[in-house]
Amino acid sequence: MTSHLIRGRRVGTPVRIRDATACAAVYLVRAEAARAVLAYSGLDAVEVLPGRAVCTLAFAQYRDGDLGAYHEFAMAFLARPPGGGSGRRGALSVLRDLRSAGAIVHWMPVDEEFTFEAGRAIWGFPKELATIDLRLSGPYKRCVLKKDGRLVLDMLVRPGIPVPDPPIGWPWLTAPVAFTHLDGVTRRVPWSFRVRGVRLRPGGALIRLGNHPIAKELSELGLPKHAFLTVTFGGLSLSIEEPLPA
């Protein structure tokens, strides 16, 4: 086990998130705009349809984990690492080559300082402190995200059709690798998860953008009115490994 000193406290990897709830909306955005957004990282947005790349917007409530309790938002793209070849690939090709395609986390605001510092120091996640108001108790799941007093977005997700949970005793599921980029360094972050209470829906998300620069960036991506797909997790646990060079 590798450990890191964060604010006077030792944090060992893998880091465990034992109980969380999450919602995500997957959008098909302009591929060239996505490539421009990711130019800083050296990664290339994967083109799953002609002229279209994948942008996922997600929010989560972490209730019990090694980094404490907090709220998080994430903006990520399906991308290919340096030297991985052209991003202009069809969806079937991407599925056959998940070893080189993964999710680059472009922006990840959180509302607690410990996870802010740990996420940046351990994995290079682009965490920033923000105000994240999650309303998860009703039939609709809502996230109101503000940064520096300015509205970034107001996102509403309607849970869809239940999907059977994996059988009890299944091993941890392997997720597509996450990529991060911070301070000029691109990393791969292996992680795995368990889920329960999963619901899927075509569409299913409404977003109102604010006047923050990230909202402008989303608008310039050509964020469509309707999501391609939304997914909600009634229960989620994660294991996040030590980062590796990309």
Beta strands, then each sheet from edge to edge (+ up, - down):
strand 1: 2-6
strand 2: 9-13
strand 3: 15-30
strand 4: 44-45
strand 5: 47-49
strand 6: 52-65
strand 7: 70-80
strand 8: 102-110
strand 9: 127-129
strand 10: 131-135
strand 11: 141-147
strand 12: 150-157
strand 13: 161-163
strand 14: 173-174
strand 15: 178-182
strand 16: 185-189
strand 17: 191-202
strand 18: 205-209
strand 19: 229-240
strand 20: 244-245
sheet 1: 1+ 2-
sheet 2: 4+ 7- 6+ 3- 19+ 17- 13+
sheet 3: 4+ 7- 6+ 3- 19+ 17- 14+
sheet 4: 4+ 7- 8+ 9+
sheet 5: 4+ 7- 6+ 5-
sheet 6: 4+ 7- 8+ 15+ 16- 20+
sheet 7: 10+ 11- 12+ 18-
end
